[in-house]
Amino acid sequence: MSRRLTRALAAACGAVLAGPGLLAGCGTQPAQVATPGPPPATAPLSTSLVTAQGTWAIAVMGGSAATHNNFWQLFVRPAGASRWSLVTPQGVADNGGLVAAGGSGSLTVGFRPSQDLTFSPLAMSTDAGRNWTTGLLDAPLADTPGAIAIGSSGRILALLQDGTIAAAPTASATAAGQWTQLATRNALAASAAGRGCGLVGVNAVSFGPDKNPVAAGGCLRPGVAGVFTDTNGTWRSAGLTLPGRGPVQVLGLAATAGGNVALLAAGDNLFAAWWNGTRWTVSAPVTAGPVTSGTVRALGFGPGGGAWLLLAGGRAEAIAGAGASWRALPPGPAGTQVLVPPDPSTLAPGTGASYDALAVAGSTLTIWRLTQGAWAKVQLISVPIEYGSSG
């Protein structure tokens, strides 16, 4: 996006959001965190999710981020279809990354700040990305795939870069800047639930089975996962524990038809956990070695409480839902790497136990499909990228 368009958006944001009771003006600096702690472990923004419209995937394409030639792209495989299409909303710089969340019949995409863009425009679609309407968040979204959530009523939560959680009543209300502050990281850490786990950061928001907001992050207290529910302004622990597992990080959190599913890191292991509003079911571990930055290359969620992990080295693990076991996805075709097909950027669930692997090479996206236990190349998408256009 040109700097002229960036400045125009910033000016428009200031005009729309000026008024009492709203978040601070466009381009304002994030609130200072008074008691910083160790940064939480987070997952890259490459991800996928499933909605009634279809399956969506986010991946970065192009070239170097240092020269602003990295362009984040959104793809969709509509429900009932077998082929993917490029549907990235146009007109806004996306070098900072995209985050997305599905609601009842809709998808909302948020643009992370980059260069002159200091706030986060939003785009909403109800027709599998053919058309988009605009919204606005007068603050920078957090650098995590769980930064947006949409409830069954249409209410939206946004996790900001400084750990603040903002809420808007509906997607359409975001165009008018109707955001209110729900909580700050410091306030959540200072609550009884936050003190009980030693909360050090928030990196995901969602809605629980009771339709109330849920926030999740990393804790210092061994075995206690930082998953919290909000009831009329009081935050309480959701009661997720992994006894004897050391400090726990919540890497991802999503709502399901019957509750929530979380992806967790503790020590050398990764877990999935499902909540029905009363109790948690925790999977057996996936051993990944010390979980540090870069261990998890991408993660995402599928239908029925399913989830997947793409780990360093191209290793991929998937789980179908509560009570299921992790399964390693098979290696790539003969003559390629003995890993998931050449350098996948993200994965996306298909029908049954099938998965698609999306591999990026510059401006070309290759789709590999897992069919009868083997990967087959099924599609190439050439993305029109204007290198140097972000300067």
Summary of the structure (lengths in Angstrom):
residues: 391
radius of gyration: 19.8
end to end distance: 8.4
largest distance: 62.5
contacts: 1375
relative contact order: 0.13
helix: 10%
strand: 44%
